[in-house]
Amino acid sequence: MPYETNIKKMKDMYQSLGSTEPERIQGMYRKIDDAIDGCPDVNQGKPTMRCEDFSIKEIYEAVHPSAFPLVTGKLLSKKIMKAYNDHPRVGDQLCETFTSKLEIDRIPGFSTKGAIEIVQPGGPYQHTGVIEEKWVQIVGQKYGKILDITEETLMFDQTGQIIRRAGQIGKDAAIYREKMIMNTIQDIVGYYAWYVGNAAATSVTRTALYSTSTTAPHRTSNQITNALVNHTDINAAVVLLGLMTDEKGDPIAVGPKILLVPVALDMVANQIYKSTVIIGGANAQPNPFAGRFQVISSPYLDAQSSIIWYLGDFKSQFLWKEVIPLQVITRKDDKNDMAWERDVKAQFKIRFYGDCKATDYNQVVKSTGAV
C-alpha cells in the first residue's frame, strides 16, 4: 500500500479514537495492545501484528507531535519486555524476590533470638528484633540504557533497526540480571554474596559463602570435594545438609530441592536424577534420589568451572532485592539539549534496580568436584 495511503489511514484512525489528545493516546495504546497481544473480539483473540509491522515514520506523520514519543514508547516497550521475558534464564528459580524502597536493607539471618522459646505461665514472651540479631546487608544497584530515535531514523524509516535494537536491549537486560544472580550464587569476585553484621557491628564484613570452616559465622561446613559421578556424591551433600544447625545447635532440617550444575554435568546429573536404579549398581538396586531433586544447569557455572556443582534449597538462602523492576520510561519533553544538538526526536530509558545476595550459608552445599 502506498506510503501516503498508510499515513491517511493512520491519521483517520487516530482522529477517530477521541476528541482530545489524551483520549487518542489511550486509544492508540489499546490498538497496539490488541494488535500485538491479541484482542478477544478480533481474530479469535490471536495477535494480528508484530512490533516490526508498525512504521515509526508513519506514526510520526500521523499523530500529534506530543503523542509521538508516548505511542512509540508503548510500541518499543512491548518489544523490550517480550525480549526480556522470552530470554531463557533460571535465576528466578534460585532466589526469592522481595520488593524494597530502601537503598540499603538489613536482612536477619538464622539466630538464637529468632527462635520460638518456652513461655512460663503468666511469664513474658521473649522479644526479637532485626538489628539485635545477626544480619546481612543488601545494597542494590541501578542498571540501564537510553534508546534514541533521531531525525535520520524517521527520515529513512529505520523502524526495523530500532525495533531490533529495542529487542536486543530487552535481551541484554535479561542476560545481565541472570549473570548477576548466577555469579552471586557462585560467590565469585565482583559478585560476592554474603555480607554479615551483628548487634555490635555498625558495618558488614564480606565473608566467604562456601567454606569447610566451623568458625563463626560458619558453624558447620557447607563444602565438599566430590566429583559428580553417581548417587554417593549426591548423598555426601545430603549428609552435610543434615548437619546444619542454628545458633542454638538445633538441626535446621534443610529440604534440598535443586541440583545446580554446569552444562558439562547436565547429562550426568539427569542420569542420576531420572534413573530408577543405582547407576553401576548390582541387582538393580533402587536409586534413593530418583526424581527427588530438580536438575538445573547454567552456562554461567561452566564459565567458572565445568566440575563444580551445588545442592540445596536455594530460595531459602538467596534473595533478589527489587527496587525497580524492568521499565521503559519515555522522555516527553522534545525541547531539550539532545533534540537541539543531535536532532533526537524521542528518547526512551530502559532500566532496573536490584541485587542478589545470600541471607545465610546453611541451605546450599557446594562441591568443588575435586576428588
Helices and strands as residue ranges (DSSP letters): H 3-15, H 21-37, G 43-45, G 51-53, H 56-62, H 68-86, G 91-93, E 96-99, E 105-108, E 135-138, E 141-150, H 151-155, H 159-186, E 195-197, E 205-206, E 223-224, H 231-242, E 258-261, G 263-265, H 266-274, G 282-284, E 294-297, H 299-302, E 309-312, G 314-316, E 318-331, H 337-342, E 344-358, E 364-367
